[in-house]
Amino acid sequence: MFGIDVRAARAAWTVFLVALAIATTYAIRQTVVVLACALLFAYLLMPVLALVERYSPRRVSPTLALGIVYLGLLGALIGAGFAIGGRIADEAAMLSDRLPSLLQNREWIDRIPLPDWLEPARQRIVTYIQEQFANGGKDLLPYVKNFGAQVLSSAKYLLDIILVPILAFFFLKDGHEMREALVDSFVETSRRPVVEDILSDINHLLGQYIRALVLLALSSFACYALFLAFTGAPYAVLLAGIAGLFDFIPVIGPLAAGVLVIVVEGVSGYTHLLWFVIFWPIFRLFQDYVLAPALMGAGVELNPPLVLFGVLAGEQIAGVPGMFFSVPVLATLRVIFVRLKRARSRRVAVN
């Protein structure tokens, strides 16, 4: 009727709905990021909750067990704050106070070890770095000094930080019911087994990924702190903490952490810069090719070029949060593709 193809109209309507969903997600991306952080935080606490429920008396309800986990987490955070947070704050304040005078020190650049094939270009590299300091140091300094204060004074970020554990609590408490309600509402009975398999794989993947990421960040913090402290480097705990946080950003984060340590320790007069330049690639090889595969498992395996593309694309879409979520998003898409491909192969084999 009226020359309208019903199948084409349905396809166009589906494309429109998908495009609308993508546009809506992008418009509310900050809220989506908060929900995703809460979900990953819930995955991080799941093993602890399971352990508490296993060894608790049967009369202890799941909600009470979850409350015990949250109280234990709060106590651990307070203890870590007293043990490490004060040291990091002191070193950060000291570095910000000394930064103007440290930026005037150019001798450290001459001590940076370069490959033999780059030695002829050392003077040009030194001149370039000096020009960057001269042009950008004065403009960058106020942001370096006030970055922490700006973040902490922002009510928006504080609200997001508060919402993450609250939402994670409800994900842990009612997550199974939420999942069943979504599947019942949007999935046909014939497709339910495939969807259940996909959700089960994603559930396992995300839990494994976030727990491995936290362990890798702790590994970076411990190794950086021990090496820098053992070699007498200033600001060892501060830089180790930054390196641990940067480990949450794939590919670019660890590289940025290494460069930051070299620059800060270089201008601070650190006498064992060559030892750190030797230590850093050895540690990254162990972290990226031994420890990370053992912790991540096969479900998160992605090609390095694809990971780099995802990180850069995530930064353009949502900044630093986009870089952080790039790997789990790509790994989730891979799981969906593999499961749908298997389901299609089974249908073809049956027919």
Secondary structure, DSSP 8 states (H G I E B T S, - for coil): -TT--HHHHHHHHHHHHHHHHHHHHHHTHHHHHHHHHHHHHHHHHHHHHHHHHHHS-TTS-HHHHHHHHHHHHHHHHHHHIIIIIHHHHHHHHHHHHHHHHHTT--HHHHHS---GGGGGGHHHHHHHHHHHHHHHHHHHHHHHHHHHHHHHH-HHHHHHHHHHHHHHHHHHHHHHHHHHHHHHHH--GGGHHHHHHHHHHHHHHHHHHHHHHHHHHHHHHHHHHHHHHHTT-TTHHHHHHHHHHHTTSTTHHHHHHHHHHHHHHHHTT-TTHHHHHHHHHHHHHHIIIIIHHHHH-GGG---HHHHHHHHHHHHHHHHHHHHHHHHHHHHHHHHHHHHHHHHHHHHHHH-
